[in-house]
Amino acid sequence: MPPIDAYSEFPQRFEHLPLILAGPILRRTDPDAVTVWVALKAARSVRLSVYSTVNGQGRHIDRKQMEGSRTTVQVGKHLHIVAVTATLSDRSPLEPAQIYAYDLDFGNGDETLNDALNSRGFFPFVTLSYLEHNLPTFAMPPDDLNHLRIIHGSCRKPHGMGRDALPLIDRLIEQFADQPNTRPHQLFLTGDQIYSDDVADPLLGALCDVGTTLLGWEEALPYKQEPAGNYQYQKISDWKPGQRTDIARYYAGLTAMLDDQPQRAKSHLFGFSEYCAMYLFSWSPVLLPPRFPKGTTIRKDPKQASLWDEEAQAIRGFASELWHVRRGMANVPTYTICDDHDISDDWYLNREWCNRVLGKPLGRRIVQNGLLAYALFQGWGNTPEQFTEGQPGEKLLQALQQWSVSGGTDESAWDEMGKYLGLPPMEAKTGLPKLKQDGEVLILDRDYSDGTSALNWHYSVRSFKHEVLVLDTRTWRGYPVGEEGAIAPPMLLSPTAFEQQIQNPLELTDRLNQAGTSSIEATLVVLPTNLVSLSFVDIAQRWDWQQGKVFDHDVGDSWNFHEVAFTQLLETLCQRRDRIVILTGDIHYGCAVRLNYWFHTRNSATQPNSTYSYRASVLVQLTSSSFKNSELKTYVAHTKAKSLVLEQPEYWAGWQHPPQLVEIVTTPSQVRVIDVEVPDSRPFWQQIHSLRGNWDVAWQIALKDERSLPDWRYRIEWIKREKSQPVPGIKRRLELESPQEQSAKWRRVLADSLLRLWRNRWWQEGEEIVGRNNFSVVRFQWSPHDNAKAVIQEIYWHPPWRPTHVVKSRYFVPLQLDSPPPLPKILSSK
């Protein structure tokens, strides 16, 4: 392949670029502190000022409420990043349902936000405001849950199928910019904010060029081991776009390509500069090249050249609306959490993945590069308190600057950063990552001999009437012990993680409520991985698990694959809250699922006639995915075709100890009772069906006696998707035709009749899921009367019958506490 030098114009363009390369992005926003993240091309001391507005409606600036400053961190010679936090001085805290504005200053008052956003004579004029004062704004959440608006979504791949849904958030804010009770109050990006494994070849070419220029030096990565035990180092520019699959597989141990799809790792990100550039390209149009090289200048094979041009066209379409993404993220508090693609496909999926990747120097280096970029571009803004003086985040930033100034050669600083990022030390004898016992499972060891404390990626957000627990289900997994446990599904949260991420925050909220310093009424939990999935997804994953192909479909990334973890999650949440809303993504479709849970208690565990009572809870899973990564299978499931196999309600019972169950088999001539073999597992689940059968035979599961009454029961039901409604005031231009579409119009003529059928509105109005690119707005119907409470998810998407318009599908989920269904039949009361 000829060298890719068509990007070489970037160093010449760089000097004409504005000071701000990406951002500002509004991050954690509390009544007493506001954080804004920004990436600059030069070092600055950045001052953040937060202002109230007249009558809280945003149109006119009133007075300064908060102020704070911080010096940027030198990530590279031309890349300087800061998350600056403004705090209260003598003013009262920010109030609910009020619009505030903020401004940034980059040079003692002589370099304003608008100056830093623009470059005269080179870059088009940019404003991030919806109002005449030209400042970005945000609305504090209300103290009435009926007015709360939360946006969530996940999975955004630049060359993924379909139109990017993230720019639509900007249009939504614009419509209600001066309405504090209606504009979005919080945005949760629930995973896969970038795709580091599946990268378009033309995009990687640009990332390499831009990343190296920004750092000012080129990273060399450990590669082949020499006979003496030392490792050869290779510059990342030597690994060209489209040629990285074998390197990723054999020298890094990565698994993105293992499901017989080598193209998914052909341009995998390897270098720290590439990860940084990917974030900058995903959130801002400033650094994107004005054009990409033609495929014929890069690839000799016509098919490969055509694929290059197709990917370049997809990236141009993605880039064309990035200014909407930039403005939207500047005007709503944004919270994130990592999932696997932020680092690499299947990241920490199971113990086998940890061993095969972290056990190779190149694999470990790639993971640390991804985590370092995650800390800078996502983690810092989620938990700014971890990056204050003396905290692990601040020490990480110091080590980063030391490593960067050395041109990536300071191994001591590199090793130090690995500890702050939570990478486990290596076993000297085995060359594998260290694990330690946590209850009955193994976790990655973070107990460093020098006492270093690692950063936490999980966090909580408490507002006036609601709380959000954002869980880290990637780095705190509990892996089964033993040889067979290497590929076994893990607990997505280990026992320690359950305590730190769920139990402690919920108990703290209870104490605050009891003390009168808080009045939280609603609890939401962000889970990057799903609690409940479509049945065909579960079937496919279980089949892969039986075949030992655990990396094909993320086997083990669902909560229901590990009975102990699933049971503990339900128990931990439902025994502390009677209503819980889970926000999740990951699976490239949107839906709503309701789970009723009943925890049963008896005043005697052994007496059959003891009182048997229950406590009811309701848990609602709201899924929104993907922003930009639809698949053919989700397109089909989106339509009426899925109505042929609708998801059915499921009834389950669970026991802390194995029960005595029987199966009653009834035929016209006899009734037989057969003991059911129950595995000696704790806890134990059993799906409970009503009487099933046909004219010849019927059967049902029953309890042998009252001592086998279940400890808990739950029912799963899928909420129907209502008919879509148009969203007024939001239109988008048609997407550009790809080169293939331009050269094959005759095929389109032949296919017109089929396309009309496929795009027909009736056909696209499926009953359960939204399988096209989307995001969701979550709101509540809240009432003093429990039976009137509900949560509503509105999923926004582009209808194929009117591709320039936007529609929304509504899911209405009641939150009343239902009575449990009848207990299974009991054979004997003795």
N, C-alpha and C positions, 0 to 999 in steps of 0.2 A: 504494500500500500504506500503511495507517495506521502511524504510528510504533510501534515496539516498546518499550513502556514497562512491560511486565509483569514485567521483571526488576529494576525500580527498587528493590525491597525489599533488594537485596544490601547497599548501604551501611549500612542499618540492622542487618542481620544480622551484618555484619563484626565489630562491636565485641564480639559474644558468642562469636566463634569462638575455638578454642584457639590457643595460640602457634604450634604446628607446623601449617602448611598442607599440607605433603606430606613424606613420609619419616617416619623416617629410612630411607634406602636404603643397604644395605651395598655398598660399591663395591670397589675394588681391595684385595685381601687377600694380603699376602706374609708370610713368616715374620718379617720385621723391621719391618713397617709395615702398618697397617690404616686404611682411609679410609671415612668415613661421610658421606653427603650429606644435607642437610636444607634445607627452605624454611620460613622464618618470616615472621610478619606484623610483627615488630619487630626492631630491631637487638639483637644479643647477642654476647657473647664465649662461644663454645661450647667446652666441654672434653670430650674423648672419653677414656674409660678402658676398657681391655680386661682381662678377668680370666680366669685359668685356672679350671677347675672340678674338683671332686674326682673323681679317677680318669679325668678327661677325658671324662666321660659327661654333663655338662651340668646335672645335677639340683641340684647345690649349688655355690655360689660358693666359690672357694678364695682366690686372692690376685691382686693387680694385677700385670699383666705389661707393660702399655704405657700411655702417657698422651700427650696432645697437645692443644693448643688453638689456636683461630683465630677472629678476628672476622668476622662476616658481611659480605658485600658488599651495598651498597644498590643493588638493581636498580630499585626504585621506592620511593615514599614508604611503602608498606605491603608491600613484598616484599623480603626479605633472605635471601640464599642463602649457604651455605658448604659446602665439602667439607673436613672437618677430618680430619687425619691424626695417628694416635697412633704413636709410635715407641718402640723399646726404650730403657730407661735402663741399669740394671745387670743386667737379667734376661736369661736365655737366649732365643733365638728361639722362636717358636711351633713346636710339634712336630707331626709328621704324625699323622693319624687321632685327633686330640684335639678335643673340643668346648670352645669359648671363649664367653664372654659379654661384652657391652659395655654401657656406660651413657653417657648424655650429661647434662651439667650446663649450665644456662643462666644461672646467676646466683650465683656464689660459694658454691655448695652449698645455696642455698635455693630452687632451682627445678629439680626433677628431670625426667627424661624423662617419667615418668607424669604429672607436673603439666602439662608442656607439651603432652602429647597430648590432654588433657581440658579441658573447659570446664564448670564446675559449673552445673547447672540448665538447660543449653541443649543440650549435645552429649552423646550417650550415651557411657558409660564405654568407653575404648579401652585394650586392652593388646596389645602386639606380641610377647608371649612365649607359648611353649607349656608353660612350666614354672612352678613355684610361686614362684620368685624374681622373676618379672615382668620379666626382662630378655631382650632378644633374644639369640640365640646363633648360632653358625656352627661348622661342622666343617672343620678343615684337611684338604686332600687327603691320602690315605694314601701310604705309601712302598711299597705293593704295588698294581700296576695292576689286579689282580683285584678290588679294592674301590673303585676310582675310579668316581664317578657324576657325569656332566656333563649338564646340561639345556641344550637349545637350541631356539629357535623364532624366528619373525619374523612381520611383517605383522599389525598389530592396528588395525583401523578400528572405532571405537565403534558405528557403525550398519551394520557389515558383516554379511553373511549368517551365520547360525548362532550358537551359543553361544560366549562367550569362553572359551578354554582356559587363559588365564594364571592365573585363580584356582585352578585345580586344583593348581598347584605348591605352594600353601600347604597343601593337604590332604595332599600327598605328604610334605612336610617334617614335618607334624604327626604322621603315622604313625610316623616314625622319629626323633623329636626327640632321643632320648637314645641313639641308636645311631650313633656317629661313622663307622663303615665302611659304613653303609647310607643315611643321609640324603644329599641332594644336596650336592656340594662346590662346584660352580661353575654359574652360569647365564649363558649367552651369548645376548643378544638381537641377532640377526644382520641387522637392518635394518627400516626402516619401523616404528619404534616409535610414530610418530604418522603420520597422514595429513593433510598440510597442504592438499592440493588438493581431495579429495573429503570435504567436511565437511557434516554434517546442518545444515539451516537453524536448527532450534531450538537446537542446540548452539552455532552461531556467535553467535546472539543472546546467549546466556549468556557466551560467551567475551569478547565485546566489552564487556559490562557489568562483568564481573569484572576483566578485564585493565586497563581504564582506571582502575578504582578502585584496583587494586594499584599501578599506576604513580603515580597522583596527578596525571596530566596526560594529554592525548590527543595521539597522534601525528598529524602531518600528513605526507602522502606526496607526492612530486613526480608530476605528472599530465600536463597538457597543456602543450605548448611554445608560448610566445607569439611573435609576430613578431620581437620584439627578441632572442629566443634564451633568455630566462628561462623558468622553468617555474612553472605554477600549482601550488599545493599544495592537497590535499584532506584533510579530516579523515576518519579511517577510519570514523567513525560515519555518514558520509554514504553509504557503500556498504553497503546493507542486505543481510541474509541472502537468498540466492536470486537476487540481482541482480548478481552479480560476473563472470559469464562473459565478457561483452564487454570489460569493463575488463581482465580477466586476459589476454584474447587480443590485443586491439588496442593497449593501452597498456603492457602488461608483456611481451608476446611469449610468454607461457606456452603450453604445448602440451597440457595435460591434456584439453582438450575437442576436440582436432583429429580424433579418430576418430569424428566425428559423434555425440558424446555430451556436449552442452553441460552436462548436469546434473553432470558430474564436476568442474566448476569454479564452480558457481553460488554457492558459499559459501567460496571459496578464502581461506585465511589471507593477510592482507596485512601487518598491523602486528606489531611486536615484542611488544606486549602480548598479542596473540592467540596467537602461538606459545608464549609463556610460559604462558598460561592453558591451552592445550591439553595441555601436559605435566602441569600440576597436576591437571587433570581426569582425565587418563589413569591417574594413579598414586595418587590419593587421593580419597576421597568428601567431604572437608571443604567444598570450595567449590561443589559442585554444588547448583543450586537445588532446593528441595523439590518444585517443580512447574514445568511449562512452560505458557505461554499456550495456550489452545485455538486450533485452526487457524482456526475461523470468525472469531476476533477479529483475525487477522493477514492472512488471504487472503480475497478476495471470491469467487474462483473455487472452486466446490465441490471440484473435483479437486485443486487446489493446497492447499486447506484439509485435505483428507483425507491428502495426502502429508505435510503438516506433522505431523499427529497420528500418522501411522505412524512418522515419524522420531523424534518425541518419545517414543513408546512404546519404540522400539529403544534410545534413550539411557537411559531409565529402567531397562530390563533390564540394560544394560551397567553402570550405576552401582550396581545392587543388590548386586553382589559385589566392589566395589572394595576393601572392607576386607580381603578375602582377598588381593588383589593387594598391598596395602600391607604386610600382615604377611609374606607370602612374600618380598618383595624386601628386607625388613629382616633376614631370617634366612638368606640365602645370598649369597655374594659374586657381584655382578652386573656383567657386562661388556657393552658395547654397541659397535655400529659403525653408521654412517649408510648409508642407501640413498636412492634418489631421493625417495620420498614424505616423508621427514623434512624436505625443503626444498620440492620440487614435483615432480610427475610428469616423468620424463625428464631430471631435473637433470643437466647436463653430458653428456647422452647422446652428442652429437657436436658438431662445430665449429659447425654451423648453429645448434644450440640455444644455445651460448655467445654467438654473435653476436646472435641475435634477442632474447635476454633481457638479457644484460649490456649490450647496446647501447642499451637503453632505461632511463632513470633509474628508473622505477617497477619494472621487472624486476630491476635491480641492487639496488634497495632491499629488495625482497622476499627475494632470495637472501641478502643480508647479514643481514636480520632473522632468517631461518631458521638461518643459521650461528651467529649470536650466541646464539640460544636453545640450539642444539645444544651449543655450547661450555660453557654454564652447566649444562645439565641432563644432558648425557651425557659430553662430552669431559673435563671436569674430573675426574670420578671414575675414568675410564679411565687417565689419565696425570697423577696429582696432582703429579708431579715437574715438569711443565711449568708449574705454577701457583705455584711457590715464588719466593722473592725474586730479582729480576733476570731471570726467565724470561719468554718471550712471553705465557704465560697470565696471570701476575701483572700485567704491563703492560696487557693487555687489560682486566682487572678494574678497574684504575685509570682507564682511559679510559672504561669503561662508567659508573662512578660519576660522572665529570665530565659525561658526556653526559646522564645521567639527571637530575642536579641542575639542569641547564640546561633541563629540560623538552623535551629532544630538539632544541634549537636550536644546540648547539655543533657546528658542522660540522667543525672541526679534530679534535675527539675522535672524531667519526663516521668521518672519513677514516682516522684512526690505527687504529681498530678494524678497518676493512676490510683493512688490511695484516696485522694479527695473525691475521685469519681466512683469509688466503690469497687474497683477491680480486685479480685481476690489475689493474694500472693500465690506463687507456684510452689508445688512440692518438689524439693530438690531431687528426690529419687525417681519419681515418676514423670516429672515434667508436665504434670497436670495441675489444674487449679485446685487450691485448697478448699475443702468443704468442712462444715462443722455440723454437729447434731443440733436440731431444734425440735424438741419433742420426739416424734417418731420419724421425722424426715431430715434430710440434709439441705443445708442452704450454703450459698457462696459465703466464704469466710471474710468478714470485714474487721476482724479483731487484729489490728496491726501491732507489731511488737513495740513500736514507738508511741503508741497511744493515739495515733491520728484518727480523727473522726471523719467519716465520709458524709457527703451530702445526701440528703433525702430528697427524692423526687415527688413523694406524696405530700399533700397539704390539705388544708380546710379553708373555706371561705365562709365567714358569718356575716350576714347582712342584718337588716332590721327585722325581718320576719321569716327568713329562710336561711338554711345552711347548706353548703355543698361540700361533700367529702370527695376528694379526687384521689383515687387509689393508684398505686404503682404495682401492677400485676406482672411486671417483667423481671425486676431485679430482686424481688423478695419471694421467689418461688420456693416451695418445699419439694425436694426431689426424693422419690422412694429410694430406699437403701437396697443393697444387693446388686448382683450382676444383671438380673432381669429388670431392675429398676432403671437402667441407663436410658431406655427409650420409653419407659412407662409414663403415662400422663402425670404431671406434677400437681400438687396443690398450688393454685395460682397466688395464694397468700399463705405463708408459713404461719405457725402459731404465734410467733413474735410479731409478725406483720399484722395479723388480725388484731392483736392488742394495740399496737402503735397506730395503725391506720384507721381502725373502726371503733374499737371499744373506748379508747382514751378520748378521742374527739367527741363522741356521743355523750360520754359521762361528763366531760367538761361543759358541754352545752346544757346538760341537765342542772349542773351546779350554778351556772350563770343564770339560768331561768329561775331557779329557786331563790337565788340571791337578789333577784329583781334587776340585775344589770343587763339582762337580755330577755327578749320575748320571741324566741324562735318557735314557729308553728309548723313549718314544713321542712322535711329533710330530703335532699337529693344526693345521689351517689353517682359519681362518674366512674364507670367501669370500661376500660379500653377493650375488654373481651366480654362476649355475650354470656348472659345467664341462660337464655333460651334461644334456640335457633330453629330454622325450618327443618322439618323431619327429614327431607332428602339430604340436607347437609349432615345431620347426625348419622344417617345411614351410610353415607359416603365415608365419613371419618371413621366410623366403627369398622367398616370393611377394610380401609387402609390400615387400621390398627391391627386387625387380625392378620393382614399380609405383612406386617412389619414395615410398612411404608409410611412412617410417621411424619416425614417431611413433605409429603405430597400435598396434603390439604390441612396443614397446621393441626395435626392430630394432638389433642391435649390442650388446645387453646380455648376450650369451652369449659365453663364451670361444671356442667353436668357430666364431664368425663371423670371427675374425681369425687366419689360419693361423700367422703369425709369433708372435703372443702366445701362442696355444695351445701351439705347439711349445716355446716358451721356458719356459712354465710347467711343462710336463711334464719338460723337460730339467733345469730348475733344481731342482725338487723331487726327482725320481727319481734324479738323479745324486749327490744328497747324502744321501738317506734311502732305505732299501730298503722302508720301510712308511710311508705317509702317510694320515691320515684328514682329509678335508675336511668341514667343517660349513657348510651353506649353507641358504638359504631362498628367499624372493622369489616363488616360482612357485605358491604356494597349494596345494601338495600335498606329502606326505611319501613318501620312497622311499629305496632304497639301491642304489647302482651300484658295480660292481667294475671297475677298469681295471688290467689287467696290462700292464706296460711292459718292453720289452727294448731296451737300448741296445747296439748292435753296434760292435765295434772290429776293425780289421785291422792287422797289423804293416806293411802296405804298401798305400797307396791305389791303386797302379797295377798291381801284380802280381796276376794272376788267381788264382794258387795260394797266395796268402798266407793265414796263419791267420786265421780268421773266428770271433770269440768274442762273447759277449754278457754283459751284466750285467742281472739281473732286479730289478724293483721291483713293488710292488703299491700302488695308490692307490684308496682307497674314498671315494666321495662319499655323505654322509648328508644328506638334505634333510628339513627340517621346516618346514612352512608350511601354513596360516596359523594364528596364534592366533585371529584373528577376521576373516576376509574370504573365506570359501569362495565358490565360484561354481557355477552350474549345471553347467558343463562338468566341474569337478572332482568334483562329486557323481556324475556319470555315470561318469567314469573310475575312480571308487572301486569301482564295482560289477562284477558278472560281465560286463557289456556290454564292458568293455575286454578281456576274455579272448578276444574274437573277433579282436583285432588286437594281440597281445602284442608287446612290444619284442623284437627278435631280436638275437642276438650280432653284433657288428660287428668286423671285422678290418681294420686299417689298417697301411700302411707309409709311411715318410717318408724323404726324402732331403735332405741339405743342398744338393745340386746336382741339377739335372734329370737323371733317369736315361733310359736307352733302354728303352722298353717296347714290347711287341708283343701283339697279340691273336690267339690261335689259334682259328680257326673250323673246326669239324669237321662235315662232312655225310656221308651214306652214300657219296657218290661222290668226295669229295676233302677235303684238309686245306689250308687257306690260312693264311698268316701275314701279318698286316697291321700295319704300324708304327702305333703310337699317338702322336698328336700331343700332346706334353707342353709346357705353357707354360713360358716361361723365368722361373720364379719360384723364389725361395729363401726358405724351404724349400718343398718340394713334397710333397703328400700324395696317396695313392691308396688307395681302399678295395679290398681284395683279397678276391675271392670264390673259392670253390672252383669246380669245373666246373659250369657252369649251362647250361640249355637244355631241349630236348624231344626227341621221337623223330626230328625232322627235322634239327635243328641244335644244336650245343653250342659253347660258347666259354669262354675263360678268358684272364686277363691273365698274361703271362709276362715274364721278363727276357731281354734280348737276349744278355747275357753276364754273367760274374761281376763285372765292373766296375760293374754296376748294382745290386749287392746293396744292400738298404736300410740306412740308418744307424740307424734305430730302427723298432720295430713295437709296436703295442699292440692289445689286445682289450678290448672293452666288453661287459659282461654285466649285465643287470638281475637283482637278487636277488629271489626269490619272497617275497611277504608271507605269513607263517604265519597260521593261523587265529587270530582274536582270542581273548584270554583275559580274563575279568572281573577287575577290580581291586577286591579286597575293601576295605570300610571307607570308600569314597568314594561318596557319593550327593549329588545336587543336586535342589533343588525344580524343578518344571516351570516353563517360561517362561510369562510372562503372555501371554494372547491379545491379538493386535492388535485395534484397532477393526474392521478389515475381517473378521477371523475371528469376532468377536462378532456382527457383523451379517449374516453369511452362513453360518450353520450348515447351512442346507439344502444348500449346495454341498458341505459336508463330508460330509453324509449320502450324497449321490450319489457322492462320490469315495472312500468308505470302502474299497470293494473294491480299487481301484487303489492306495490308500495302503497297504493291508495287503500287497499284492504288493511295492510299492516298499520297504517297511520290513522285509521278510522277511530273516531273518539270512542264509540261503543266498545271496540275491541281493546282499547288502551285503558278502559276503566275497570281494572282488576279489582278484586274484593279484599285483598289482604296487604300486599306490600307495594311500595314504590321502588321500582328497580332502575329508575333513571337517575342521573346525577341530581343531587338535592342537598338542601339543608333544612333544618326544622326550627320552628318557633314554639316554645313550650309556655303555656300559661295555665292559670288555675281558675276554677270556679269555686270560691271559698265562701263558706256560710257557717254561722253558729250551729246549724243543724247538720250533724254528721252525714245523714243520708243524702244531703244535697251537695256534698263536696265532690269535686271531679278535677282531673287534670286533662288538658287538651293539648294535643300535638298537631301542628299544622305543617305539613311537608311541602316545600316549594320546589317546583321542577318545571322543565320545559316540555310542553305537550307537542308531540310530533305532528299533530294535525294543524298546529299554529306555532311553528318553531321560533318565531320572533317574540312570542308572548310568554307569560309565566302564569302557572296555575298553582293552586294549593289544595292538598288533600287533607281532610280533617279526620282525626281520631279522637273520639270522645270517650274517656275512660272513667267510669264512676269509682269513687273512693269509699263507698259505704262498706261497712264491715259485715260480711255475710255470715249467716249461720252455716255450720258445717253440714255436708251431705250425710245421709244415714251411714251409720257404721257398717262395716262388713258383717255378714251373718255370723252369729256365734253359736257353735254347736252345743256347748254345755255351759251352764252358769256355775258349775262347781270347779 
